């Protein structure tokens, strides 16, 4: 398949050298190692885009269409609306698949506004990592802190050493007019809305199972997280270890449900053949393909029909990484219209319908079957635990098992 930009038979190296936009999209389908320049110039030269899509069971037409859309997009990550003295600053990380449509919608909305202040925003793809956002939060004063923060995951916003001083001062406020979230997230089993009215959410990233039925070899398909932790799936699972937001959410929920032993059992499921250095081997050797891949729900829509790959929503619920939106109370009058945009039905539809990231907006049909539930660690659990330290503890347990230390 050729187009005016690339051929799917081109090497990953050639494509990513020409189009930096391809790196984010390749990372988003689980090719984490392509983030590293050294891996792009070694592994990337030995495997074609076509080979990778076959390996990942990704629909070629859907992937190519997304990559062309990213190439043709001319949106800027950094934007300055005017040069007035009063400045409102927004920074954040957006899920890769919806970054472009969200920014396009935001820019179109901005064209219709007439603010009496200068607006700066910097919205980047989640694949670049969290370091730059963490640096922005190291400012010593409320005045220097960005006015609106958007990001998925638990790493930064619940860091007691880094972020707690802002939380204790109660400088953030949920300014959305969503008195109640979508019923999927406000029922007898889950309450996503912050009872302290500090953190807002706009959606979630759910983790589901992708099962390769050809590799089951007599084993029953895992239909729950508990099934996945059984010894029969040791060394058989591809985990999103480098997707920090989602991986940390998985670690926290498994720890809450099953304690340290659960983390150890999860680590034992990790298939060693899926490490970067063995990526090509896993493509060539059927015996080394993972039985189960844990992935964001979004990518199930890119699967090739009529294959051996089956998507399963875990019985206990899909573990979720919430997409948070934090806004400073001191600038409420200026921030309210912007917050209203990000909490709007329009943005909810982009998240849910474009990206399969279920929205918390009560008017959105997330098109999720009613019996499918979500796993959320809960606000009480967050209040009672040092989440950042707990993530680090879980990572250390996980890594020690993977390295064979325990």
ABEGO torsion letter per residue (X at the ends): XBBAABBAABBAAAAAAABAAAAAAAAAAGBAAAABAAAAAAAAAABBAAAAAAAAGBBAAAAAAAAAAAAABABBABBBABABABBBBBBBBBBAAAAAAAAAAAAAAAAABBBABBBBBBBBBAAAEAAAAAAAAABABAAABBABBBBBEAAAAABAAAAAAAAAAGABBBABABABBBAAABBAABBABBAAGABBBABBBBBBBBBBAAAAGGBBBBABAAAAABAAABGABBBBAABAAAAAAAAAAAAAAAEAAAAAAAAAABBAAABAAAAAAAAABAAABBABBBBBAAAAAABBBGBABBBBBBAAEBBBBBBBBBBBAAAAAAAAAAAAAAABAAAAAAAAAAAGBBBABAABBAGBBAABBBBBAEAAAAAABBAAAAAAAAAAAAAAAAAGAX
